[in-house]
Amino acid sequence: MSVQDTIKQRHSIGKMTNQVPSRADIEQMLEAATHAPNHHKAEPWSFFVLAGEARTELGTIMAESLAAKLTETTSEKALAALNKERNKPLRSPVLIIVTSQYPQQANVMDIENVEATAAAVENMLLVAEELGLAAMWRTGDAAYNPRVKQWLGIAPADHIIAIVYLGYPAIPKLERNPTPIATKATWLGWEA
């Protein structure tokens, strides 16, 4: 399959089975990520691969953080929201949290590290597609949560770029029809 075919076939799949992808498959994804372009060879990315109880721990932190923001936590509505937040990491058998380090070198800009890490995530998603895995790139409140960063052991200035939900598809892919490129591209200096 060509790279272009893989790109066109790749879709986010939110419903996954409980089957855990092999460590070898995940390592292939991470290896591909490290080949992403990055300014000044900064390699700003780090990967946290969560399975089993680590997902439960993350869910507890996420629910506690949400509870701290709520005005009350005992109503049926509040309890449902807290339970939903707690169970988010359990939607797939594996989570890969991808972070971008805030630059330590004077010639590296933060936005460049973020962009490089996003490119690394895309490489991961393309390899997941080739391997027949289901993958979904998420962020949400957890990606901006100081307690999640602390739990991971990253600096407050570092960024969580992606929480990749990973597993095997439990549903068929939905068809995706992107907007035609003719409506998105402007050609400057080209002869018609």
C-alpha positions as CSV (number, residue, x, y, z in Angstrom):
1,M,0.0,0.0,0.0
2,S,1.3,3.4,-0.9
3,V,1.7,6.2,1.7
4,Q,-1.0,8.1,-0.2
5,D,-3.4,5.1,0.1
6,T,-2.6,4.8,3.8
7,I,-3.4,8.5,4.3
8,K,-6.7,8.2,2.5
9,Q,-7.7,5.1,4.4
10,R,-6.8,6.4,7.8
11,H,-9.8,7.3,10.0
12,S,-10.3,7.8,13.7
13,I,-12.2,4.9,15.2
14,G,-13.6,5.6,18.7
15,K,-15.0,2.2,19.5
16,M,-12.4,-0.5,20.2
17,T,-12.3,-4.0,21.4
18,N,-10.5,-4.9,24.7
19,Q,-7.7,-6.7,22.7
20,V,-4.3,-5.1,23.6
21,P,-2.0,-4.3,20.6
22,S,1.4,-6.0,20.8
23,R,4.3,-4.1,22.3
24,A,6.1,-4.7,19.0
25,D,3.4,-3.0,17.0
26,I,3.4,0.0,19.4
27,E,7.2,0.2,19.2
28,Q,6.8,0.4,15.4
29,M,4.5,3.3,15.8
30,L,6.9,5.1,18.2
31,E,9.9,4.4,15.9
32,A,8.0,6.0,13.0
33,A,7.2,9.0,15.3
34,T,10.9,9.6,15.9
35,H,11.4,10.2,12.1
36,A,9.2,13.2,12.0
37,P,10.8,16.5,10.9
38,N,11.9,18.7,13.8
39,H,13.7,22.0,13.9
40,H,17.4,22.0,15.0
41,K,17.1,18.2,15.6
42,A,15.5,19.0,19.0
43,E,13.5,15.7,19.1
44,P,11.1,17.3,21.6
45,W,8.7,14.4,21.9
46,S,8.2,11.9,24.7
47,F,5.8,9.0,24.8
48,F,3.9,7.6,27.7
49,V,2.3,4.2,26.9
50,L,-0.5,3.4,29.3
51,A,-2.3,0.1,29.8
52,G,-4.1,-1.7,32.6
53,E,-4.2,0.1,35.9
54,A,-2.3,3.1,34.6
55,R,-5.5,4.0,32.6
56,T,-7.5,3.8,35.8
57,E,-5.0,6.0,37.7
58,L,-5.3,8.6,34.9
59,G,-9.1,8.5,35.0
60,T,-9.0,9.1,38.8
61,I,-6.9,12.2,38.3
62,M,-9.1,13.4,35.5
63,A,-12.3,12.9,37.7
64,E,-10.7,14.6,40.7
65,S,-9.7,17.6,38.6
66,L,-13.2,17.9,37.2
67,A,-14.6,17.7,40.7
68,A,-12.5,20.6,41.8
69,K,-14.0,22.7,39.1
70,L,-17.7,21.8,39.9
71,T,-19.8,23.8,42.3
72,E,-21.2,20.6,43.7
73,T,-20.4,16.9,43.2
74,T,-23.4,15.0,44.6
75,S,-26.2,15.6,42.1
76,E,-27.1,12.9,39.6
77,K,-25.8,15.2,36.8
78,A,-22.5,15.8,38.6
79,L,-22.0,12.2,39.4
80,A,-22.6,11.2,35.8
81,A,-20.1,13.8,34.6
82,L,-17.5,12.6,37.1
83,N,-18.1,8.9,36.1
84,K,-17.8,9.8,32.4
85,E,-14.5,11.6,33.0
86,R,-13.1,8.8,35.1
87,N,-13.9,6.2,32.4
88,K,-12.5,8.1,29.4
89,P,-9.1,6.4,29.6
90,L,-10.9,3.0,29.6
91,R,-12.4,3.5,26.1
92,S,-9.4,1.7,24.6
93,P,-7.0,-0.9,25.9
94,V,-3.9,1.4,25.4
95,L,-3.3,5.1,25.6
96,I,-0.2,6.8,24.2
97,I,0.2,10.3,25.7
98,V,2.6,12.3,23.4
99,T,4.3,15.3,24.9
100,S,6.4,18.1,23.6
101,Q,9.2,19.6,25.7
102,Y,9.4,23.3,26.1
103,P,12.6,24.4,24.4
104,Q,15.8,24.5,26.4
105,Q,17.9,25.9,23.6
106,A,17.8,29.6,22.7
107,N,17.5,28.9,18.9
108,V,14.4,26.6,19.2
109,M,10.9,28.1,19.4
110,D,8.1,26.4,21.4
111,I,5.7,26.4,18.4
112,E,8.3,24.5,16.3
113,N,8.5,21.8,19.0
114,V,4.7,21.6,19.1
115,E,4.6,21.3,15.3
116,A,7.3,18.6,15.2
117,T,5.5,16.6,17.8
118,A,2.2,16.9,15.9
119,A,4.0,15.5,12.9
120,A,5.3,12.6,15.0
121,V,1.8,11.8,16.1
122,E,0.6,11.7,12.5
123,N,3.4,9.3,11.7
124,M,2.2,7.1,14.5
125,L,-1.4,7.2,13.2
126,L,-0.3,6.2,9.7
127,V,1.7,3.2,11.0
128,A,-1.3,2.2,13.2
129,E,-3.5,2.2,10.0
130,E,-1.0,0.0,8.2
131,L,-1.0,-2.4,11.1
132,G,-4.8,-2.7,11.2
133,L,-5.1,-0.9,14.5
134,A,-7.8,1.5,15.5
135,A,-6.4,4.9,16.7
136,M,-8.0,8.2,17.7
137,W,-6.1,11.4,18.5
138,R,-7.7,13.2,21.4
139,T,-6.8,16.1,23.7
140,G,-9.6,17.6,25.8
141,D,-9.2,18.9,29.3
142,A,-6.7,16.2,30.3
143,A,-4.2,17.6,27.9
144,Y,-4.1,21.0,29.7
145,N,-4.5,19.6,33.2
146,P,-1.5,20.5,35.5
147,R,-2.2,17.4,37.6
148,V,-2.0,15.1,34.6
149,K,1.4,16.8,33.7
150,Q,2.6,16.3,37.3
151,W,1.5,12.6,37.2
152,L,3.5,12.1,34.0
153,G,6.5,13.9,35.5
154,I,6.7,16.6,32.8
155,A,7.3,20.3,33.4
156,P,4.4,22.7,33.6
157,A,5.6,24.5,30.4
158,D,5.6,21.2,28.4
159,H,2.6,20.3,26.3
160,I,0.5,17.3,25.9
161,I,0.0,17.2,22.2
162,A,-2.0,14.0,21.9
163,I,-3.7,11.3,23.9
164,V,-3.9,8.5,21.3
165,Y,-6.5,5.9,22.0
166,L,-5.2,2.7,20.6
167,G,-6.7,-0.8,20.1
168,Y,-8.5,-2.9,17.5
169,P,-11.7,-1.6,15.7
170,A,-15.0,-2.7,17.2
171,I,-17.0,-1.0,14.4
172,P,-16.4,-0.5,10.7
173,K,-14.8,2.7,9.4
174,L,-17.1,5.5,8.4
175,E,-16.7,6.9,5.0
176,R,-14.9,10.2,4.9
177,N,-15.1,12.7,2.1
178,P,-12.8,15.7,2.7
179,T,-13.6,19.0,1.1
180,P,-12.2,19.2,-2.4
181,I,-8.7,20.7,-2.6
182,A,-9.9,23.2,-5.2
183,T,-11.8,25.0,-2.5
184,K,-8.9,25.1,-0.1
185,A,-5.9,25.9,-2.2
186,T,-4.8,29.3,-3.6
187,W,-2.2,29.2,-6.3
188,L,-0.1,32.3,-6.5
189,G,2.3,33.0,-9.4
190,W,1.1,30.0,-11.4
191,E,0.0,30.3,-15.0
192,A,-3.5,28.9,-15.5
